[in-house]
Amino acid sequence: MTTTTDIQPIVQGKALNKSFGRVIGLNECDFELYPGEVLAVVGDNGAGKSTLIKCLSGALVPDSGEMFINGEQVSFKTTHDARSKGVETVYQTLAVAPALDISENLYLGREVRKKGILGKLFRSLDKKHMRETSTKSLSELGVLTVQSITQPVETLSGGQRQAVAVSRAGTFGSKVVILDEPTAALGVNESARVLKLIKDLRDRGMSIILISHNMPQVFDVADRIHIQRLGRRAAVVTPEARTMNDVVAIMTGALTIPVEDQQLAPVR
């Protein structure tokens, strides 16, 4: 059922369109993410998931449509524009620098310089500050299982690298964290750690968009599930109201859910 709520979406897209020549990526696509929830985005290959997320994160510019952050209309031209509004993205490729240590990766692109002449004139980095705050951030998220904060990322396991990337987004994403297939290349134990990290971020009040093909994981952590099909939103359901088979059927077009039976807003 459709639930009305007085709470304003933290991220909203209205009638988003994006084409690549004759290929339609988004077709009048709507989207809402509410504060403090994990919204999973699922769909078959070519459904427009990546195009939607790239528009929301500033990596792509929609051809038409409107986007809002906390009710304010925005127009992202670059990923920096999205980050300035509190939207952080962790792509499937992680975008970590293997040769740099953990703290340097957390502050990648946001390096803190020393105060005074050393920072202004000689552009010296305040590595002590970055290491101390990185240790605190990782400890708060419960992912400080590494030998040292100065340990190069290339020496970490896949799960630990993912944790570093997610922690970076959680540390600097003041409003929204977008996770693109965060467990795709991980084993069972490491996937469980990342899923716990997602839940911890939600418990801290972070709003999370999770793109995943792994239905058991989606049903484990998601509050609502946005189902993408043929470039537009096919339905929004909850794990409590629908089964995995239902979600797959909606993805393939075998099942259609009337708007009045969808969960377009969270239950409050």
N, C-alpha and C positions, 0 to 999 in steps of 0.2 A: 504494500500500500504506500501511497505517497504521503510523506509526513511533512507538515508545515512547521517551520521554526522561525523564531524571531532573530536567531543568530545569523549574522552576515557571513557569507563564504569568505574565507581568507584568500582563496584564488578562484577566479571565475572566468570562463570563456564563453562567449556568446556567438553562435553562428560563425565559427572560425572556418575559413577556407584557405587551402594551400594546394597549388598545382605545380607539377614539374613537367612542363610541356603538356603532353596529352595525358600524363599520369596524374590522377587526382589523389592527393595525400589526405586532405581533409575536405569534407563536404558538409557545410552547415553544422559543424560539430559543437556541441555544448558540453560544458565541464564545470563542476563545482567541487571544491575541496573546503571542508569546514575545519575550524580550529580544533586541535588536539585529537585528530583522527588519523588512522592509517587507511588511505584509499588505494586499493589495488586497481591497476589498469591492465586488463587482459584482452586478448584478441588474437586471431590467426595472423600469420605472416601477411603483410600488406594491408592490414586493417587500419593503419594510420597511428599506431601507438607511438612510434618513435617521432613521427612528424608532429603529433600533438605535444609531446614532452619537449621537443626542441623549440617549439613556438613558446611554450610556457617558460622555458629557461633562457630564451634570448638567442639560441643558436640559429633559429630561423625566424623570419618575419612573415606573419600571415598575409595573404593577399587581401583578405577582407575579414571583417568581424571585429569584436571588441574583447579586450582582456581587462580584468580588474584585480587589484590587490587591496584587500580590506575596503572594498567599495570605491577605491580610487582608480579611475581609468588609466591604464599604462600602455606604453608602446615601446617594447624592447627592441632595440636595434642590435645589441650585442649581449653576450653573457654577462659582461660587466654591469650593464643596466639592470639585469635581473638580480645579480648579487647585491647591488646597491639597495634593492627593495627587499632583501632578506630571503631570496630564493637561491638555494645552493643545489648543485646537481652532482651526483656521483655516477659517471658513465660506466658501462660494462668494461671498458678498457682501463678503468681506475685513474689514469692520469697522475700516477705517482712517478717521482724521479728516483729510480733504484739506487743511484750512487749517493744520494743525500740521506741524512739520518732522519729519524722519526719526527723530531721537532722541526727540522727544516722543511719536511714535507707538509706538516700541519700548517706552517706559515708560508707555504709556497705562494708567491705572488702577493703576500701580505707581510713581508719581512719588516721587523721592527728595528729601527736604527737606535744607536746609543744617543743619549741626550748630550746637548752641548756641541762643541766644535768637532768632536770625533764623529758624530753622526751627520751633522750638516755639511762639514767640509770634506771629511775623509770617508763619509758614507759607511762607517763601521757598523756592523750589525750587533744588536744586543742579544747575543746567543744565550747568555745566562737567563735573561727574562723569558725568552722564547722556550727554553728548556723547562723552566719552572712552571710556566703556565700550561705547557703541553703535558707535563706530568700530572698536573692537577686535573686537566680536562679528561685525560685518559682514565685517571683514577675514578673520577665521578661517574664515568660511563662504564666502569668495571671491565676495561679491556687492557689494563696495564699488566700483561702477562709476558712482556718481553724482558730480555736481560738488562737492557739499558736504553734510555731515551736517545742516546747518541749512536745507537745501533743502526747501520745502514739498512734501508728498506729491502735491498736485494738479498739480505740474509734472513728475511722473514718468510714464514709460510704464506700460502695463498690467503688463508683466513685472516692472518694477522695484517697482511697488506690491505685487505678489504676493510678490516676494522679501522686502520689508520685513515683510509679514504672516507669512510662513513663518519668517523670521529671529527675529521676536518670539517665536513659539511655540518655536523651537529654543533660544532663549536662556533662556527661563523654564520650559519644559517639562522637568523633571528626569527624567521617565520616558517619557512618551508624547506624541507629536504626532499629532493627527487632522487630515487634510487632505481637505476636501470639494471635489471637482472643481477642483483648483488650476490647471489649464490650460484650463478650459472656454472662456474668452474671450480666449485668447492665440494669437498667431501661432506659426509653426513654430520660429523662432529663440528667442523668449521661452519657449516651452514647453520647449525643450531646456535652457535655463538653469535652469528650475524643477526639471526632472527630475534635473539634475546636483546641485542643492541637496539634493534628497531623498536621493540616494546619499551625499552628503557627510555629512548628518545620520546616516544609518545607519552610515557608517564611524566616526563619533564615538561609536557605541554607543547611539544613540537608537532607540527602537521607534516605528514609524510605521504608522498606519492610513491607507490611501489609498482614497478613494471616487472611482471614475472610470468613465465610459462608454467611454473611449478604450482599446480593447483592445491596440493596438500599444504604447502607453505602459505599460499594465499589465504586459504581457509583458516590457517592457524593464527595469522597476525592481522588480517584485514578487518576493519569495522564495516566497510562497504566495498563493493566491487563494481567498478565502471567497466562495462563490456563494450569494446570497440568493434565495429563491423563496417566494412566498405567505406571507411573514412568518416564515420559519424558514430555517435553514441547509440548503441542498440538498446541498452538497458542499464539500470543501476540496481543491484540487489544486495542482500546481506547474506553472510554465511549461515545465519540462523534460519532464514526463510527459504533458501534454495540449496540444492545439492550441487556437487561438482558436475554431475551429468547435465543438470539444467543449464549451468553456465556454458558448458561445451556446446550444448544444443543451441543456445542463443548466439554463440560465436559463429556457428556454422549456418545459422538461419533456419534450423529445424524447429526452433521454438521462438515465439514472439510473445513478449510480456506487455500487456496494456500499460500505459503511463500511470494509470491510477493504482496499479499493483506494484509499482516500482518504489524503491527507497531513495528518492531524489535528495532527501535531507536526512541527517541522523536523528534518531529518537533522543529527545532531551527530557 
